[in-house]
Amino acid sequence: MTLPPLQDLLDEYEFLDGEDRYRLLIDLGRKLEPMPDAIKTDATKVRGCSASVWVYPTPQPDGRLHFLADSNAAITKGIVALVLAAVQDRPASEVAAMDIAAALAPFDLSRQLSANRTQGVPNMIALVKDTAERLAA
């Protein structure tokens, strides 16, 4: 199952409010590919998240970046999926140059969700960007 384009998600998100936005994020989290437990390790764990979050990059032979990710909390998993929707299967060089936080800004996650749900987002973005920069070099 593939993640919808970020713009499609935003179009839908803007029509919703409160609980329906939560549901959209939870449904989005369910669209993530299953992540094998064997790669849910300390090395793939995102620091600073209130829930457990794992992100594992799988560089493709053509230079695109594909991520596996998971979380033990449904809403957090949705936020993870939202971040990945911005970068999934794009060339590493494009992801490295991208302002992911700006791409997610219209979702105004900090206003929609409690601070402890969003505190790990910058760390996850940093992990994705660092991976992309390393692979694009």
C-alpha positions in Angstrom: 0.0 0.0 0.0 1.4 3.4 -0.9 1.0 6.6 0.9 -1.0 9.3 -0.8 0.7 12.5 -2.0 1.1 15.1 0.7 -1.0 17.7 -1.2 -3.9 15.2 -1.4 -3.7 14.6 2.3 -3.7 18.3 3.0 -6.7 18.9 0.7 -8.6 16.3 2.8 -7.2 17.5 6.1 -8.3 21.1 5.6 -11.9 20.0 5.2 -11.9 18.1 8.6 -11.7 19.3 12.2 -10.8 17.8 15.5 -11.7 14.2 15.8 -11.9 13.7 12.0 -8.3 14.9 11.7 -7.2 12.4 14.3 -9.0 9.7 12.3 -7.3 10.7 9.1 -3.9 10.5 10.7 -4.7 7.1 12.3 -5.9 5.8 9.0 -2.8 7.1 7.3 -0.6 5.3 9.9 -2.4 2.0 8.9 -1.1 2.5 5.3 2.5 2.2 6.3 4.2 -1.0 5.2 4.7 -3.5 7.9 8.1 -3.1 9.5 9.8 -6.3 10.5 10.5 -6.5 14.3 14.1 -7.5 13.6 14.8 -3.9 12.4 13.0 -2.2 15.3 16.3 -1.7 17.2 18.0 1.1 19.2 19.8 2.0 15.9 16.5 2.7 14.1 14.6 4.3 17.1 13.9 8.0 16.8 15.0 9.8 20.0 12.8 12.3 21.8 9.4 10.8 20.9 6.9 10.1 23.7 5.9 6.9 21.9 8.4 4.5 20.4 9.1 5.3 16.8 11.4 3.4 14.4 12.5 4.6 11.0 14.6 2.5 8.6 15.8 3.8 5.3 16.0 1.4 2.4 17.9 3.1 -0.5 16.7 1.9 -3.9 19.2 1.0 -6.7 18.0 4.0 -8.7 18.9 6.5 -5.9 15.4 6.9 -4.5 14.8 6.7 -0.8 12.2 4.3 0.6 11.5 4.2 4.4 10.0 1.6 6.6 8.6 3.0 9.8 6.4 2.1 12.8 5.2 3.3 16.1 3.5 1.7 19.1 1.0 4.6 19.2 -1.7 4.9 16.5 -1.7 8.7 16.3 2.1 8.9 16.4 2.2 6.3 13.6 -0.1 8.6 11.6 2.3 11.5 12.1 5.2 9.3 11.0 3.3 8.4 7.9 2.6 12.1 7.2 6.3 12.9 7.4 7.1 9.9 5.1 4.4 11.0 2.6 6.5 14.1 2.0 9.6 12.1 1.1 8.8 8.5 0.3 10.4 7.2 -3.0 11.9 10.5 -3.9 15.6 10.8 -5.0 18.0 11.2 -2.0 19.3 14.5 -3.4 15.7 15.9 -3.6 15.0 14.9 0.0 18.3 16.3 1.2 17.4 19.7 -0.4 13.8 19.7 0.8 12.4 21.7 3.7 10.3 19.0 5.2 9.1 21.1 8.1 7.8 23.7 5.7 6.0 21.0 3.7 4.3 19.9 6.9 3.6 23.4 8.2 0.1 23.7 6.6 -1.0 20.7 8.8 -0.3 22.8 11.9 0.4 19.7 13.9 1.5 21.6 17.0 -1.9 23.2 17.3 -3.8 19.9 16.5 -1.9 17.6 18.8 -0.4 17.8 22.3 3.2 18.8 22.6 4.4 15.4 23.6 2.9 13.9 20.4 4.8 16.3 18.2 8.1 16.8 20.1 9.8 13.9 18.2 8.8 15.3 14.7 11.9 17.5 14.3 14.1 14.5 15.3 12.4 12.3 12.7 12.8 15.0 10.1 16.5 15.3 11.0 17.0 11.6 10.7 15.3 11.5 7.3 17.4 14.5 6.1 20.6 13.2 7.5 20.0 9.9 5.7 19.2 11.6 2.4 22.3 13.9 2.7 24.6 10.9 3.4 23.2 8.9 0.4 23.1 11.9 -1.9 26.8 12.7 -1.3 
